[in-house]
């Protein structure tokens, strides 16, 4: 992570993946990412601790 404060009262933080966070004196934060970099996908419900679906209850055919 790299930190820089070039503009008065603004805070610039760059993550290792190239994501830049700029925080203004009023507390507003803007985030930009390099082209092709997307935010991490949310965890699927199964991985978040939800019980696995019950596949044993199949409809009659």
ABEGO torsion letter per residue (X at the ends): XBBBBABBGBBBBBBAAGBBBBBBAAGBBBBBBBBGBBBBBBBBAAAAGBBBBBAABBBBX
